[in-house]
Amino acid sequence: MKQVYLDTYGCQMNVADTSRMELLLFHSGYLRTGEVEDADLVLINTCSIREKAEQKIYSLAGSLKPLKEANPDLILGVTGCLAQQEGEQMLQKMPFLDLILGPDGVENIVQAVDEVRNTNHPVVWTHFDSAKNYRIPELSNETPLHPGPSAFVNIIKGCDKFCTFCVVPFTRGREKSREAEEIEREVRLLVSRGAKEIILLGQNVNAYGKRGLDQPVPFHELLYRVASIPGVERLRFTTSHPMDFTRECIEAYRDIDVLVNHLHLPVQSGSNRVLQEMRRGHTVEEYVALIDALRAEVPDISLSTDIIVGFPEETDSEFEDTLALMERVEFSSSYMFCYSPRPDTPAQDFPDSVPLSVKSARLQRTMRLQDRLTGEQGRRFLNREVEVLVEGRTSKRGADFKGRNPQYWMVNFTGDREMIQPGDWVTVVVEEVFGHAFKGRAVSRVREGKRVDFKADAPAAIE
Ligand code: SF4
């Protein structure tokens, strides 16, 4: 069998696309390798959401040039959002590349590789087929290559929001939902292969059902449908937009037992002027009202968010508004970034007189505040029991296994290696908090409905 080396950057959508390419290539005779030197095909699945990610990928692709020189039969390809954004330009900058494939072409990876082999010419496929529906038939009909206790399922791709700072509508195209029946088939298959937790995935999952379906299905209805599939023991989704978060979604949190009490809801800024410039479509007050309504139904829900500091012309007081919003909502974690202009986006042309040093200082303050908020919330779990779905072994010192609790905290814990395996439900007593992670001790395990209690004096395994 030939070998393919796959490297992934960016979001979970890219991770899912890489898995899809791996499956398609497997059926065309490629086995995944972890050693780039052994590969006949190297694919870097890229991200262009921020300038830093882009620079990193260019430098990585450049570092692979000697491999190509040593082995002219090697096919070297770049896929994903940066490939979409750069297209032919990327080939001009790096003429040793054989393949440039945008996210909309992931399903054609085998044909693209064949075309390179057959013609001996580079292939650049970055067109969007707006008439094409979003279907992933191979994932709903075949065994996944690496089934795990926690599985991602794509439900929607692209985005129609066109926030002024974001490249996604340009790199991933317009919103298209996947048929609910196909999603349900994939979930049933994953559950039959051992998945316990299903994570519904998309750039904007709660816009699900509006475009690309023969019969519209609202997002909350999809939640109920997936939750009712026997064997789905935990359900999550990411990422959502406040504008699409309906009352029915809040009620779904209240009513669906397996839907976890965690929500990632990007807010980006605490200033109404900045939100308007970002074209987010809502105000700070509307965001807070949404959170309050959700907390009224699910009091212990934990909330995470995305924050951009240093958006063009952000003033000191607008930045302070962001800090005040973080305090008000008490996010358990945040993805925080300094704004960087992205190609093709309207904000790229906005005037901006705020020095980079000021933006960096704001980012540091945001991070410090989030550290404090995370610590305060983490300490509320100390000496309490949390339910963890075991993902596998951990490399963290002084712990044996890792998994997540419903509020999405990473939990590293000690436990009997003979008694615990991936996919088990384990009750862990939280003993320490580190950043957005806990360390603790397993006190019981549930597997196939049967509970085993561990003796409190059992010795912890030594690393
Ligand atoms: S909603 Fe999210 S993915 Fe869509 S344009 Fe805005 S930031 Fe980008």
Residues whose N, C-alpha, C, O or C-beta is under 5 A from the ligand:
A	BS01	SF4	C159 K161 F162 C163 C166 V168 Q203 H241
